[in-house]
């Protein structure tokens, strides 16, 4: 009887040992599996973190901290301007006048584009690039600045002193009118006294005007280079000659195109 009890106790003891061994093996496998998964997750996270960091560093304009700072500054400026115009105090009249004048002036797209490319080395996505033109603006012989391209070959039939704004040129009947310098097209419509007109804003803030055109070959906000076709000259009554109007505006004043462009 005592021996049977002893055998029974041994069998129970062996079963307990087997259970402990199987639990220990299962725990070890589970911990190894968890550790492996954690390592894989960390590798994945480190990969995405590295990739995101690179993506943010690729372009300084889209840095998160910089974007938030610019957004806060813009919001503050908006609030300040709102408060400024709500206040009837006369001491703010000069500031109101400055803001009003700034908002009424044409935005300097060409200047901003030029600055952007100097800073970041990439063109703004909103400005289409034009790779068809191979003509470039060259420096003049004295090195004083760009020598503008001639809009069209022809002779001057009405000089700057007649109206103090622009000149009239006579060309061949089918001559194309071309841009004199890099710029953004700011106007493509009818102007009183000038008919179909194109106005291009250039990097230095100047504007070139091309009027009395038979047709216009550019669209609003197109980016043009020197020599790009902007339109076609108007034909004379007998169809043997062409004519168009040309002007250069700097700030609020027009300048004589002959001062910066050598016509035939």
Secondary structure per residue as TSV (DSSP state, phi and psi in degrees):
chain	resnum	aa	ss	phi	psi
A	1	X	-	360.0	-44.7
A	2	X	H	-65.9	-34.3
A	3	X	H	-69.2	-36.0
A	4	X	H	-63.7	-40.6
A	5	X	H	-64.6	-39.6
A	6	X	H	-63.8	-42.5
A	7	X	H	-63.6	-39.1
A	8	X	H	-62.8	-41.3
A	9	X	H	-65.6	-38.9
A	10	X	H	-63.6	-42.3
A	11	X	H	-63.8	-40.8
A	12	X	H	-63.3	-41.8
A	13	X	H	-62.4	-41.9
A	14	X	H	-65.8	-38.3
A	15	X	H	-63.7	-41.0
A	16	X	H	-61.8	-42.0
A	17	X	H	-62.8	-42.3
A	18	X	H	-62.8	-40.9
A	19	X	H	-62.7	-43.8
A	20	X	H	-61.8	-41.0
A	21	X	H	-64.4	-43.1
A	22	X	H	-68.0	-39.0
A	23	X	H	-64.3	-41.6
A	24	X	H	-63.8	-43.5
A	25	X	H	-63.0	-41.9
A	26	X	H	-65.6	-39.7
A	27	X	H	-64.8	-41.1
A	28	X	H	-63.2	-43.9
A	29	X	H	-63.7	-40.1
A	30	X	H	-64.6	-42.5
A	31	X	H	-66.2	-39.4
A	32	X	H	-64.5	-40.8
A	33	X	H	-64.6	-42.2
A	34	X	H	-64.2	-41.8
A	35	X	H	-63.8	-40.4
A	36	X	H	-63.8	-43.2
A	37	X	H	-63.7	-42.2
A	38	X	H	-61.3	-42.5
A	39	X	H	-62.1	-44.1
A	40	X	H	-62.1	-41.3
A	41	X	H	-64.0	-41.7
A	42	X	H	-63.8	-38.9
A	43	X	H	-64.5	-42.4
A	44	X	H	-63.4	-45.3
A	45	X	H	-63.7	-41.4
A	46	X	H	-65.0	-34.5
A	47	X	H	-65.5	-47.8
A	48	X	H	-67.6	-37.2
A	49	X	H	-62.7	-43.4
A	50	X	H	-65.2	-40.5
A	51	X	H	-66.4	-41.7
A	52	X	H	-64.2	-40.9
A	53	X	H	-60.3	-44.4
A	54	X	H	-63.5	-39.2
A	55	X	H	-64.3	-39.9
A	56	X	H	-69.6	-35.4
A	57	X	H	-78.6	-15.7
A	58	X	H	-60.2	-34.4
A	59	X	-	-136.6	113.8
A	60	X	G	-63.7	-21.4
A	61	X	G	-68.6	-25.7
A	62	X	G	-107.1	19.6
A	63	X	-	-64.1	132.7
A	64	X	H	-59.7	-47.9
A	65	X	H	-64.7	-42.0
A	66	X	H	-64.1	-39.0
A	67	X	H	-64.9	-44.0
A	68	X	H	-63.1	-40.5
A	69	X	H	-62.8	-45.8
A	70	X	H	-64.2	-37.5
A	71	X	H	-64.4	-40.6
A	72	X	H	-65.7	-43.0
A	73	X	H	-62.7	-42.8
A	74	X	H	-62.8	-41.8
A	75	X	H	-63.8	-41.7
A	76	X	H	-63.2	-43.4
A	77	X	H	-62.5	-40.4
A	78	X	H	-62.0	-44.3
A	79	X	H	-65.6	-41.7
A	80	X	H	-62.1	-43.9
A	81	X	H	-64.7	-40.5
A	82	X	H	-61.1	-45.0
A	83	X	H	-65.1	-37.9
A	84	X	H	-59.5	-45.4
A	85	X	H	-79.4	-17.3
A	86	X	H	-81.5	-20.0
A	87	X	-	-88.3	128.3
A	88	X	-	-91.4	6.2
A	89	X	-	-64.3	131.1
A	90	X	G	-64.4	-22.0
A	91	X	G	-67.7	-14.2
A	92	X	G	-98.5	3.7
A	93	X	H	-61.1	-41.2
A	94	X	H	-64.7	-39.7
A	95	X	H	-65.9	-40.2
A	96	X	H	-62.4	-42.5
A	97	X	H	-61.5	-40.6
A	98	X	H	-63.4	-45.2
A	99	X	H	-64.6	-43.6
A	100	X	H	-61.4	-44.3
A	101	X	H	-62.6	-42.1
A	102	X	H	-64.0	-38.5
A	103	X	H	-74.4	-25.5
A	104	X	H	-84.5	-21.0
A	105	X	S	-74.5	149.0
A	106	X	-	-64.6	135.5
A	107	X	-	-66.1	136.9
A	108	X	-	-82.3	73.3
A	109	X	H	-58.8	-47.6
A	110	X	H	-63.2	-41.2
A	111	X	H	-64.8	-43.6
A	112	X	H	-65.3	-41.5
A	113	X	H	-60.7	-43.8
A	114	X	H	-63.0	-44.0
A	115	X	H	-63.5	-42.7
A	116	X	H	-59.8	-45.4
A	117	X	H	-68.0	-32.7
A	118	X	H	-66.2	-37.7
A	119	X	H	-79.5	-44.5
A	120	X	H	-111.9	-12.3
A	121	X	S	71.8	14.5
A	122	X	S	-134.3	145.4
A	123	X	-	-74.2	147.3
A	124	X	-	-63.7	139.6
A	125	X	T	-65.0	-26.4
A	126	X	T	-75.2	-13.3
A	127	X	S	-103.1	115.8
A	128	X	-	-67.7	142.4
A	129	X	-	-93.3	152.0
A	130	X	-	-125.1	110.7
A	131	X	-	-100.8	1.9
A	132	X	S	-76.6	-31.3
A	133	X	-	-86.4	133.6
A	134	X	-	-111.6	4.1
A	135	X	-	-84.0	138.3
A	136	X	-	-123.6	156.3
A	137	X	-	-82.5	127.7
A	138	X	E	-100.7	156.7
A	139	X	E	-73.2	145.6
A	140	X	-	-72.5	169.2
A	141	X	T	-62.9	-30.8
A	142	X	T	-83.3	-6.5
A	143	X	S	71.9	23.5
A	144	X	S	-89.2	-8.0
A	145	X	S	155.4	-171.5
A	146	X	E	-71.9	141.4
A	147	X	E	-94.8	106.8
A	148	X	-	-65.4	148.8
A	149	X	-	-70.3	152.3
A	150	X	-	-78.6	129.3
A	151	X	S	-64.4	-34.9
A	152	X	S	-168.0	144.2
A	153	X	-	-73.0	131.5
A	154	X	-	173.9	-178.8
A	155	X	E	-111.6	149.8
A	156	X	E	-78.5	124.6
A	157	X	E	-104.9	-16.8
A	158	X	E	-143.9	116.4
A	159	X	-	-87.8	178.2
A	160	X	T	-64.6	-29.3
A	161	X	T	-69.7	-16.4
A	162	X	T	-67.0	-47.3
A	163	X	T	-126.3	-5.4
A	164	X	S	70.8	17.3
A	165	X	S	-127.1	-47.6
A	166	X	E	-154.0	-169.4
A	167	X	E	-130.1	158.9
A	168	X	E	-109.4	138.5
A	169	X	E	-125.0	145.4
A	170	X	E	-108.2	130.4
A	171	X	E	-133.4	-171.3
A	172	X	E	-68.3	160.2
A	173	X	T	-65.2	-29.0
A	174	X	T	-114.4	25.0
A	175	X	-	-68.9	143.4
A	176	X	E	-90.7	146.8
A	177	X	E	-102.8	127.6
A	178	X	E	-117.9	154.2
A	179	X	-	-66.6	142.3
A	180	X	S	-89.0	-17.1
A	181	X	S	-163.0	165.9
A	182	X	S	-54.2	144.0
A	183	X	E	177.6	-179.9
A	184	X	E	-114.7	132.2
A	185	X	E	-73.0	119.9
A	186	X	E	-108.6	-12.1
A	187	X	E	-154.2	132.7
A	188	X	E	-145.7	82.8
A	189	X	E	-163.9	-171.1
A	190	X	E	-82.5	134.9
A	191	X	E	-117.6	141.7
A	192	X	T	-59.8	125.9
A	193	X	T	82.9	-10.6
A	194	X	T	-120.2	-7.8
A	195	X	E	64.8	-143.3
A	196	X	E	-67.4	123.4
A	197	X	E	-134.3	143.2
A	198	X	E	-119.2	132.2
A	199	X	E	-119.0	127.0
A	200	X	E	-116.2	130.8
A	201	X	E	-96.0	130.1
A	202	X	E	-105.5	169.4
A	203	X	T	-59.6	-32.2
A	204	X	T	-87.1	6.8
A	205	X	S	94.3	-12.0
A	206	X	-	-71.2	161.2
A	207	X	E	-124.5	140.2
A	208	X	E	-112.7	133.4
A	209	X	E	-110.9	134.7
A	210	X	E	-127.1	105.9
A	211	X	E	-117.2	175.9
A	212	X	E	54.7	44.9
A	213	X	E	-90.1	148.6
A	214	X	E	-78.9	-36.1
A	215	X	E	-147.7	156.9
A	216	X	E	-115.8	131.5
A	217	X	-	-113.4	13.9
A	218	X	-	-127.7	163.0
A	219	X	-	-115.6	161.6
A	220	X	T	-57.8	133.2
A	221	X	T	71.4	13.4
A	222	X	-	-66.4	145.5
A	223	X	E	-94.9	126.1
A	224	X	E	-120.2	156.7
A	225	X	-	-118.3	165.7
A	226	X	T	-56.6	130.3
A	227	X	T	93.2	-9.3
A	228	X	-	-69.0	136.9
A	229	X	E	-71.2	127.5
A	230	X	E	-108.0	-20.3
A	231	X	E	-179.0	-169.3
A	232	X	E	-128.9	142.7
A	233	X	E	-66.0	155.1
A	234	X	E	-80.0	143.0
A	235	X	E	-86.5	148.7
A	236	X	-	-70.9	170.3
A	237	X	T	-58.5	-37.7
A	238	X	T	-87.4	-2.4
A	239	X	S	74.9	11.6
A	240	X	S	-96.2	-16.6
A	241	X	E	-135.6	164.0
A	242	X	E	-122.3	160.4
A	243	X	E	-149.3	150.2
A	244	X	E	-157.1	163.6
A	245	X	E	-104.2	141.3
A	246	X	E	-139.3	137.7
A	247	X	E	-149.0	156.4
A	248	X	E	-127.0	127.7
A	249	X	E	-115.0	130.9
A	250	X	E	-123.1	111.0
A	251	X	T	67.8	-123.2
A	252	X	T	-98.7	1.7
A	253	X	E	-121.8	149.5
A	254	X	E	-91.4	145.8
A	255	X	E	-118.6	156.4
A	256	X	-	-69.7	117.3
A	257	X	G	-57.5	-27.8
A	258	X	G	-63.7	-21.8
A	259	X	G	-70.6	-24.8
A	260	X	T	-121.3	-11.3
A	261	X	-	-129.8	135.4
A	262	X	-	-96.0	105.7
A	263	X	-	-88.3	162.8
A	264	X	-	-63.9	360.0
